[in-house]
Amino acid sequence: MKHRFKIKFTVQKTKKVALIGECMLELHGTAFGAMQQSYGGDTFNTAVYLSRCGGDALSVCYATALGDDPLSAELLRRWALDGLELDLVRRIPGRLPGLYQIEVDAHGERRFSFWRDQSAARAYFDAEQTPLEQRAAQWDAFYFSGISLAILPAAGRERLFALAQALRERGACVVFDNNYRPRLWSDPAVARENFLRAFQVASMALVTADDHQALFGLASVEDAVLAAQQLAVPEMVIKRGAAPTLVRAGRGPWEQVATEAVPRVVDTTAAGDSFAAGYLRRRLLGATPVEAAAFGNRLAARVIQHPGALIPVAAMADLMATT
């Protein structure tokens, strides 16, 4: 599929951004030890950080489904405090939010355990028309991830792709983040097919090299970078851990943007999610890809110095003030 498309961002009073995915209840700690309860999810984390950094310039809406239980009601109350618009959320009687546990090792690396097979978010498109589709004409940007695709049944993915395609054709910024979690896919071939379709409809792709390597069975991270650079996406960011971030827009050259060293990595949860928020926020408001990647790296460096997916607002207040 070929498109003649150039991303052009112009500053206006408020830009409307919709993100789709799942926010789950989070347990953070060790098995049968002390557990701290919170909530998070890849695109949800991005939505919260985008809202924090966006101020009055961005209106951030999160599309997902929850149940009619007290936990779902409390999540909605807290999301509103996080600054998210909630009118894209569906409430499905009898369903519940998903749940995951994070264990973090001495190096800040994570191990996840999930309970999400019957979560409400999987049934978001089990309606004739969702709030997200009903308001499609409003979105300046639409953000989804490989996990957004993974949790949906095949019919739901088709609806998501159709929406993304329509948005791109009218000039909205369609952003795909390649978060790949093998356990969410019954067949790697199906995952590869859906990721390739996502890259086709995206006008901006955020690629984690490790995930690209795992999905396509490539021999090295370097091979994954080379493969990602061949994708026909108008704007692309390739994240390589602590190595410099690679960015390219249009037919311009690939440029490197240094990451930021931190004194101690506490928890890498939401590093990529917060980077995505910082990058997208700056791009939507007119910054260059290099400037946007530099801010994304700065925000991610702050996040990994704190436990959990969502760090306290006070811990990033200075970054919010400079955006």
DOLO-629942 format. One record per residue (C-alpha): residue in one letter; x, y, z. Coordinates in steps of 0.001 Angstrom, whole numbers, padded with zeros to 6 digits, always signed. Layout:
// residues N
AXYZ...
// end
This chain:
// residues 323
M+000000+000000+000000K+001486+003339-001050H+000470+006733+000193R+001572+010185-000756F+001574+011611+002686K+003657+014131+004520I+003181+014834+008186K+002700+018520+008789F+002011+019827+012253T+000627+023297+012793V+000066+024875+016165Q-003556+025437+017142K-005247+026117+020457T-006065+022508+021348K-005264+019286+019532K-007369+016212+020214V-005566+012897+020677A-007231+009509+021069L-005386+006445+022339I-006775+002906+022518G-005767-000023+024666E-006167-001470+028124C-005516-000199+031627M-005152-002977+034161L-004909-003176+037887E-001251-003451+038907L+000321-005325+041783H+003941-004335+042340G+006101-006460+044599T+007229-010027+045270A+005110-013150+045459F+003574-013529+048937G+005414-010401+050014A+004377-006789+050293M+002324-005655+047301Q+001520-002107+046219Q-001656-001683+044212S-001793+000686+041260Y-002864+000599+037617G-001293+000917+034179G-000936-000355+030658D+001221+000648+027710T-001038+003047+025826F-002679+004169+029056N+000702+005155+030490T+001385+007118+027317A-002005+008830+027630V-001305+009948+031204Y+002167+011293+030442L+000811+012984+027323S-001896+014639+029390R+000618+015783+032021C+002919+017320+029433G+000245+018634+027126G-001401+021223+029338D-004135+023193+027586A-002575+022464+024195L-003760+018851+024107S-007019+017086+024877V-006221+013429+025611C-008962+010812+025351Y-008556+007139+026259A-010613+004473+024499T-011095+001217+026380A-013737-000828+028149L-014345-001433+031840G-016935-003310+033854D-019743-002124+036094D-017896-003116+039277P-016491-000883+042044L-012893-001316+040835S-013849-000038+037387A-015661+002919+038916E-012589+003783+040994L-010354+003530+037932L-012549+006047+036121R-012406+008420+039072R-008609+008220+039149W-008272+008582+035375A-010209+011832+035563L-007716+013039+038177D-004948+012061+035741G-006472+014559+033313L-007910+012101+030798E-011150+012606+028903L-013396+009603+029615D-016190+009755+027061L-014563+007059+024878V-014741+004474+027678R-017371+001733+027350R-018842+000113+030483I-019726-003564+029947P-021898-005218+032611G-020409-008368+034077R-016859-007770+032836L-013857-006787+034958P-010552-004960+034436G-007462-007056+033774L-004779-007579+036424Y-001014-007886+036285Q+001843-008300+038735I+005310-006788+038288E+008436-008173+039916V+011584-006080+039439D+015118-007443+039748A+018193-005684+041135H+018892-004087+037735G+015400-002607+037379E+014296-005190+034793R+010754-006466+035011R+008911-009766+035053F+005154-009706+034418S+002339-012085+035326F-001058-011373+033723W-004708-012168+034402R-006499-010571+031462D-008149-013239+029266Q-011674-012041+030103S-010933-008370+030636A-013492-005835+029505A-011051-004109+027155R-011027-007132+024849A-014694-006495+024097Y-014385-002798+023224F-015547-003305+019621D-018398-005643+020600A-020877-002910+019723E-022401-001684+016478Q-020388+001513+016797T-017998+002548+019545P-017597+006082+020930L-014145+006147+019298E-015615+005489+015859Q-018531+007863+016387R-016148+010770+017001A-013595+009858+014328A-013817+013271+012670Q-012461+014976+015804W-009056+013343+016172D-005868+015142+015227A-003874+012087+016288F-004652+008432+016985Y-002280+006165+018899F-002304+002374+019199S+000223-000345+019914G+001017-003974+019287I-000639-004737+022609S-003766-002844+021519L-003921-005245+018578A-003099-008333+020626I-005948-007986+023114L-008611-007594+020415P-010319-010421+018534A-009858-010490+014760A-013071-008533+014094G-011991-005832+016525R-008613-005510+014821E-010346-005016+011474R-012408-002188+012949L-009271-000603+014401F-007400-000814+011087A-010377+000654+009207L-010512+003586+011621A-006754+004173+011404Q-006855+004084+007618A-009721+006585+007458L-007950+008926+009864R-004717+008814+007918E-006468+009474+004631R-007947+012694+006015G-004557+013824+007317A-004613+012874+011002C-001409+011610+012598V-001718+007828+013069V+000891+006507+015492F+001823+002842+015916D+004064+001664+018764N+005412-001838+018140N+005122-003198+021685Y+005304-006965+021168R+004400-009457+023884P+004660-013034+022534R+002399-014531+025203L-000521-012411+023944W-000385-014015+020494S-001327-017640+019844D+000590-017631+016545P+003661-015476+015795A+002713-015466+012111V-000589-013765+012956A+001277-011207+015034R+003680-010455+012165E+000802-010042+009709N-000989-007586+011999F+002144-005596+012766L+002891-005209+009071R-000639-003949+008492A-000182-001491+011339F+003018-000154+009792Q+001136+000289+006499V-001594+002472+008005A+000721+004422+010334S+002060+007855+009477M+004405+007642+012478A+005983+004501+013936L+007764+004110+017253V+009891+000975+017020T+011660-000729+019909A+014489-002643+018229D+014382-005544+020707D+010689-006100+020024H+011200-005918+016258Q+013981-008482+016555A+011822-010875+018594L+008767-010544+016370F+010582-011209+013108G+013118-013695+014466L+016138-011624+013473A+019652-012584+014509S+020632-009325+016203V+019429-005905+017254E+021495-004463+014408D+019553-006624+011942A+016322-005429+013527V+017340-001799+013070L+018193-002384+009413A+014882-004158+008831A+012898-001398+010533Q+014644+001243+008456Q+013222-000387+005326L+009609+000090+006426A+007685+002619+004340V+006451+004780+007215P+006691+008559+006684E+008104+009195+010154M+009945+006666+012271V+011679+006492+015621I+013861+003493+016511K+014647+003015+020194R+017720+000986+021117G+017832+001025+024897A+020705+003172+026162A+022115+003594+022642P+021196+006794+020764T+017665+006960+019416L+017326+006999+015637V+014804+009342+013987R+013801+010086+010422A+010996+012121+008886G+009995+011958+005240R+012940+011388+002927G+015379+013056+005256P+018465+011363+006684W+018517+009207+009796E+019632+011258+012790Q+020878+010128+016194V+019617+011547+019482A+021523+010678+022639T+019719+009079+025555E+020239+010410+029062A+022331+008538+031614V+020849+008183+035095P+022646+007485+038388R+020512+004398+039106V+017813+002552+037191V+015042+001693+039645D+012328+000362+037321T+012157+000376+033523T+008366+000074+033513A+006836+002685+031158A+010189+003891+029827G+009018+003470+026246D+005498+004647+027040S+006725+007907+028541F+009178+008422+025673A+006270+008077+023263A+004283+010695+025158G+007154+013151+025211Y+007927+012621+021537L+004331+012884+020355R+003600+015918+022485R+006520+017854+021046R+005808+016788+017460L+002135+017696+017644L+003080+021171+018788G+005629+021809+016066A+009020+020582+017321T+011424+018788+014976P+011849+015001+015310V+015288+015509+016907E+013920+017989+019441A+010987+015697+020183A+013214+012640+020666A+015492+014569+023001F+012532+015478+025197G+011183+011928+025038N+014535+010593+026217R+014641+013156+029018L+011195+012140+030249A+011979+008413+030024A+015188+008945+032004R+013156+010554+034769V+010572+007759+034793I+013046+004893+035173Q+014391+006431+038373H+011084+005739+040149P+009109+002545+040859G+005935+001768+038944A+004505+002831+035620L+003252+006275+036676I+005667+008347+038715P+004458+011116+041048V+003594+014362+039314A+005991+016201+041617A+008866+014069+040280M+008397+015503+036791A+007012+018947+037531D+010052+020673+036083L+009647+018788+032793M+005969+019704+032617A+006897+023341+033145T+009340+023314+030217T+006980+021863+027655
// end
